[in-house]
Amino acid sequence: MTHADLTPPTLIRPENRALSLLTLTDLRIAEAQAAAALPAHTLMDRAGKAAASFLAERITRDTSTEKARQRVWLIAGPGNNGGDALILAAELHKAGIAVELCMPVPVKPDDARWALDTARACGVAIQEAPPASFDGYTWLVDGMFGIGLTRPLEGVFADLARRLSQRTVARPRSGGVLALDVPSGLDSDTGTIAGNGDAAVRATHTVTFIAAKPGLFTAQGRDLAGAVTVAPIGVDSAARASVRLNAPELFAGFLPPRDFATNKGTFGSLAVVGGDTGMCGAPILAARAALFSGAGKVHVALLGAGAPPYDPPHPELMLHPVDDLPLDRMDALAVGCGMGHGERAAGVLRDVLQLDVPKLFDADALNLMSKDAALAAAVTARGAAGDPCVLTPHPLEAARLLGTDAAGVQRDRLNAARSLAARFAGVVVLKGTGTVIAAADGRLTINPTGNAALATGGTGDVLGGIIGALLAQRLPAYEAALAGVYLHGLAADTLSAQGDGPAGLTAGELAPMVRTLLNRMFYPSAQT
């Protein structure tokens, strides 16, 4: 029997925290070391109690359904995840909350069998078959499978995963679907469905134990996990983390102060290079975003003919033919928006790579690199010489650079970003849900902001302009990428919360909100 923990469980929400994200390998080591130093069954006892604390608090504050009418249904799988569910059920039962637990297959590990004995001793009702309907339950709890699952869900577990997911999609007014540790069927490292299966639980909430996992925040994991809460259960695992969650504490200290004794030169000059004939909209969109992101001066260097002489909504932008602008005098360059794939574009890219100026490459610049080994080698050489470039590919562009396909990139987004950063000796921003930011020195960060509002044309150009502006303000490449991605996603989240998204939000609407967030979060004294 375990000793009694006297302190209430610690529960952490990830918002604005640079949480450590532990891979399966790191978790197994941390778990084994902690278990060796504790009485038997302690970690399972703590995990179940932490989940019970989370659920009991929500049941108590639910004013739509009185506590006596709240009913919780739990599914316990055959492993330790099932043991967590059994302890959770026992704790809720002791608290006077009606619980029913389904265990289609007997639990097998020693800890889980101890949890089964504990639940039976408390009087928890346990059935082998699930009910025909979940209509009478306020909360459904997924305790089927946790981390380490490599095979697809099958049989009754696949069927229950689909039924639980239907409850989440229905958006219940009261209660929800709680996943223990990770939604069953989710690969906790990659955010994909385990074993290339087609069934996984889509939860409204996840309480994850010891530490947060990368797969909860990228790829399909963001949709499947719902709102994530971390229960450390007394295990200090931060030192093992190889991945972090993006948050302002990682980049705020690099933003330039806005002192009275500053001028436009203080905040740098950015040139957005791109815009072949008929494609000048993309670089102008990026340049507008750079203006709103605090760059002192913003130029647009256009490759094509027939470009406008100035931007009427923002005459602050300075538009030039690319040959007329001394790019070597800029503080940063953002290259690729609407650049085209021709020899003219390739020549400009070759020239740009000779300049000792911080550089971001996006869109057509990346596609040119994927087709020209010499251009790719020049990018790598810059990074090896201490001038890392920022590359901002979406999955298809990343696939071209890696010589694979987009599906291969999406199967392991962290590894794809890490591989690109190593190959180009630079900083890679692999766009998509749970954008991954990777540096050649091994730093790896997943961004938690952003939503479906960003799934529209031009938002990538806006991101390039934001990061370019931060490079011009002399942020290091990695921190500029972290800040740009975070603010870009947070702008979409904030606008969506106001009712301006996710459907129908345009790329151009993001930049003014980025300005608002910059000032609200990092320059509040300017508003007093």
N, C-alpha and C positions, 0 to 999 in steps of 0.2 A: 504494500500500500504506500502511496506517496505521502510526503509531508504536506501539510496544509499551507498554501500560499496566503499570507496575511494581507498583501497589498493587492488592490484591484488591478485587473489587466490593463496594460498600456495599449491604446489604440491610436494609430497615427493615420491621418489623411495626407495624401501626397501633395496637395496643392501648395505651390511655391516652396517646395522642399527639394533639395538636391539629394534625393534618397539614393542609397546604394541599391543596385539591382544585381541579384546573385543568380548566376547560372546554376544548372543542376549539379555540376561538379562541385562548385563552391558550397552549395547548400548541403550536399551530402557530407562534406568535410566538417562544416560548422555544426551540423546536427550530430554527427558522431562524437565530436569532441565535447559538445555540451552534454550529451546523454551519458558519457563516461564519467562525468563529474557530478551527476545528479542521481538521486534515488530512482529506482525503476519506475517507468511510466510517467515521469514528471512532465516531459514535453507534451505528451498526448493530453494529459490532464489540463495543462495550461492552455493548449490550443482549443480544446473543447470549451473551457470556461471563458476564454476570450471571445469566442464566437457567441456563446450564450449571453455574455455581457452586451455585445453589439446588438443582438436580436431583442433581448429583454428591454433595452433602452428604447428601441423603436416601437415595440409593442406598447410600452407604457405611455409613450407620448402620442400614440395614434388616437386622436379624438374621434375619428369616424367610426371606430369599432371598439366597444368597451372590452377591457382585458378579459373578462369572463367568457366572451364570445370569440376570442382569438384562438385559432387552431393552427398548429404547425405540423406539417408533414415532412418527414425526412427520409431520404434514401441513403442507405449505407452500402458501400461497395465491399469487396472481399479483403481489402488491404487496410493500411493505416488511415487512409482518408475515411474509410468507414468507421474506424475507431474514434476519430475526431467527432463524427456525427453522433455516435453513441453517447459520448460524454456530453456533448451539447444537448442531446435529448434528455439525459439524466438531470442536467442542471436546470433546464426549463421546467421539467416535471416537478422538481423540488421547489421551484418558484411559483408553482400553482398555475402554470400555463399548460393547456391541453396539448399533448404531443402524440403523434403516431409515427412509428418508424417501420420502414420496409427494408428487409434484408433478404434479397432473392437468393444469395449465396452466402454460406457461413463465412465469417471473417477468419483469417488464417494466422497473421502474425501474433506473437505473444502479447504485444501491447494492445492490439485490437481485441483479442480474446479477454484480456483483463477489462477493457472498456465494456465489452458485452456483459460480463458478469456484473459490472457496476450498474449498468442500465437496468438489467433484470432485477437486481436487488432494490432498485429505486421504484420498481413497478411500471417501467416504461412498456407500453403496448407495442409488441413487435410482430409484424406479419411478413409472410414470404412474398405475397403478391401485391402489386400496387392497386389503388382504387380505380374504378372505372372513370371517375371524374375528380378533378381537383377543385370543384366549385365551392366546396365547404371549407376550404382552408385559406387563411390569410397569407401565410408564408410557406413557401416550399424550399427545402434545403437540399442542395446537391452535395452529397458526400460519397460519390461513386469512386472517382479516381483522382489522385493528386498529381504531383510532379513525377516525371520519369516514365509516363505512359508512352510507349512506342508503337502500339498497335491500334488500329481503328476500334472504336466502340462497336459492339455487336450485340445481337439478341435483345434481351430485355433492357440492357443499359443504353443501347442506341435508341430504342423506342422511347425510353424515359427522357433521354436527352432532347429528343424532338418535342415531347409533350411539355417539358419544362420551358423550352425555348418559346413555344407557342404562348405560354403564360406571360413571359417577358414581353413579347411582341404585342400582346393585348393591352399592355400598360395598365395594370390593375390600379384602382384608386387607393386601395389599402393593401399593405403587405408588399410582397414581391418574391423574387427568386434569389436565394443566397447561395453562392458557391463557396465551398471551403477550400482554401489554399489557392486552387486555380479551377476554373470551370472544367468539368470532366470532358476529356477529348482534346484539350488545348495543350500544345507543346509549350512548356513554360520558358524555353530558351528562345524560340523563334516567333511565337505568336501565330503559328499555323496550326491546322488540325492534325493531330497525331496520326502517323501512319498513312498520310494522304487519304484519310477517311472522309466521309461526308456528314458525320454526325458529331456534334459537340454542344454542350449546354451554353445557351445564351442567358446570362444572369442579369439581374438588375443591380446586384451588389456582390462583391467578393471580399471576404476577409482572408488575407494571405498571411501565412505564418513564417516566423523568423525574419524574413526580409521580403521586399517586393521582388518580382521576377521580371526580366526583360520582356517576355512574351505577353505580359498583361498590358503593355503600353505600345505595342507595334503590331503591324499586319492585322490579322483578324482578331487578335487579342483585345484590342480596344473595344470592339463591338461586343465580344463575348463576355468580358469581365464586368462591364457596367462600372459603377462607382467602386473604387478600390480603397480598402482600409488595411493597414499593415498592423499585425499583432506580433511584436518582436519575441514574445514569450520568454523574455529574460536571456536571450542569446545575443551576444555582441558579435555581429557578423560584418560590420562595416569595413574592417581591414581586409577582408577577402574580396571586396567588390571590384570587378573589372569593368563594370558599366555603371553609369549614373543617370539619374533623371534630371533633365534640364530645369534650371530654376535661376532666378535673378542673382542669387549669391555666387554663381559661377562666373558672372560677367559684369555685374554692376560696378565693381571696383575699377574696371578698365574704361568706363565711359568718361569723357573729358569733363572737367568742371566748367560751368558756365559763369565765369567771373565777370564782373563789370569791365575789367581791363582786357577784354578780348575783342577780336574783330573777325571778319569773314575768313581771313587767312588762318586763324587759329583752328578752324574746324575743317580745313582741307578742301581741295578741289578734286572732284570726281569727273572722269570722262566715261560716258556710256558709249561703247563702240558697237555699231551694228547698223541695221536699217538699210538693206539693199533696196533697190528700186521696188516700190509698191509695198514695202514692209517697214516703214518708218514708225508705225504705231507702237511696236513692241519696245524699241529703245526709248521713245518718249514716255511711255508708261513707266518704265524703269526709272527714268530720270526724274519724273514727277515724284515717285516714291522716295528717291534720294533727297529731294528738297525737303520733304516732310520728315525725313529721318535725321535732319540736323547737319547735313553737309554745308560747308560755307559757300561753295560755288559748284554748280553742276553744268557740265557741258555735254552735248550730244554730238558724237562724231559719226556722220552718216556716210555709208559707202555708196549709196545709189543716187540716181538722178531724180529730179522732180520733187525733191523734199521741200517742205515749207520753210520759209526763212526764219520763222519763230513759232512758238507755241502760244496761240492766243489766250488760252486759259491761264497759262503760266509763262508770261514773258520773261520771268527771271531765268528761265533756261536759255542757254546759249547754244544755238545750233550751228554746226559747221560741216562742210565737206571734210572727210577724214584726213585728207592730205593737207588741209589748212590749219589743223590744230596740232600744236607741239605736244604730243602725248607724253614725252619724257619729262615735261614740267608738271604733270599732274601728281597728286598725292595718292591716287588709286585709279584703277581702271576696271570697269565691268564690261566684259566682252562677250558678244554672241547673240544678243537679242535681235531677231530678224536679220541676221547677218548673211544668210544664204549659204550655199554649198559650193559656189564656183571658185575659180582660180583667184579672182580678185579677193574674195574673203580669205582664202588660204594664205595669200601673200600678206594681207594685213595681219593675220594671226602670227605669221612668222616674224614680222617686224616687231609686233607687240612683245613677243617672247624674248626679244633682245633687251628690253627696257628694264632698268632697275626700279620698278614701281610695283607696289602690291597689286595683285591681279585676281579677279574673279572671272571664271569661265562658265558659261551657261549655254544651253540650247544649241544653236548651230556651231558654236565653237567646239563643243563636246563632240558633235557628230563629225566634224572635220578631223579632230584628233583620232577618232575611232577608225578613220579610213587612211590616216597618214602616220606611219610609224615614226617619221622624223619629228613631226609636231608633238606626238605623245612623248618622245624621248626628250624633247626640249623642255616640256613641262616638268618631267622628272628631274632633269638636270638642275632646273631652277630650285626645286625643293631640296635637292641634295646639297646645293650651295648655300642653303639657309634662307631661301626666299620661297616659302611654300605658297603655292597657288590655292585658291578656293575653287572647287568644282561642285556644281549644284545639279547633278543629274536627276531626272525622274527614272523610274525602273527601266524603261526601254532604253534610254540613253546609257544608263549604267550597264545594261546587258551588252550593248554594242561595244562599250569600252572594255568589258571583260571577255568578250567573245562567247557569250552565252545567250540565253533568251530571258525575257522579262519574268517568266514563270520561275526560272531558276534563281533569279535575284530575289523574288518575293518569298521563295521557300526558306531563305535564311538572310534576311535583310542586314543583320549585324555583320555576318561574315562577308557579305558583298561590299558593304561600306568599308570594312576593315581592309579587305583586299585591294580596293581601289585606292585607299589612302596610302597603303604600302607601295603599290605599283607606281603612283605618281608623286610619292614623297610630299604629299600635301594634305589639305583638309578637304574632306568630302562631305557634302550634304546630300544624303540620299532621301529625296523627297517622297512623300506618301504619308499614309496614316502612321503616326509615330515616327516622324522623320528622324533618321539616324545621322548623327554628326560624328565623324571619325577623323582622328589625326594620325599621322605617320608614326608618332611616338607611342601609339597604343591607346591613347585616350579615346573613350567611346561613350557617347551620350545619346539618350533617347528623349525626344521632345514630347511633352504631354499636351501642348496646346494645339488648337486648330480643329476644324470640323469639316463637314461636307460642303460648307460654303466656299471652300477653297477649290472645289472641283469644277472650275470654270476657267475659260481661257484668259490668260494674262496674269494670273496670280503668281506664276513662276517668275515672270518679268519683274513684278513688284518686289518679290523676295530678293532677286538679284540687285535691284536698286537699293534696297534697305541695307543689305550686307555691304554693297559697294560704298555707301555713304559712311558706314561704320569703319571700313578700312581707311577711307579718306580722313576720318577723325582719329586715325592712328591706333585703333584697336588691333591687337595681334589677330592673326587670321582665325585661330580657333575660337577666340572669344567673340570676334565679330560675327562668326557663323552662329554661335550659340545665341547671342543677343538678337540677331536678325530673325532667326527661325522662331524663337520664343515670341517676339513681339508681333511678327506676321500672323502666327496662329492665334495669339491672344486678341488681336484686332478682330479676327473672324469670330472668335467666341463672344467678344463683347458686343459686336454688332448683331450677332444672332440672338443674344439675350435681350436686346432691345427690339427684336421683331424684324430686323432687316436681313435676316438669313435664317436658316441656311439656304433656302431656295431663293434664287434671283439676285443674290449679292454679286455685285460686279467688282472686278479687280481694282478699278480706280477708287472704289469706296474705302479700301483698306488703308491707304496712305494717311488720310487725315486722322483716322483712329490711331494709327501708329504714333503720330505726333502727340495726340492726347495722352496716350499711355506713357510715352517717354517722359513727358512733363509731369504727369500725375505721379508716376512711380519713382522717378530719379531726380527730378528738378523741382520739387515742391516749393522751394524758397522763391522761385521766379514768379509764383502766383500770389505771393503775400505783399 
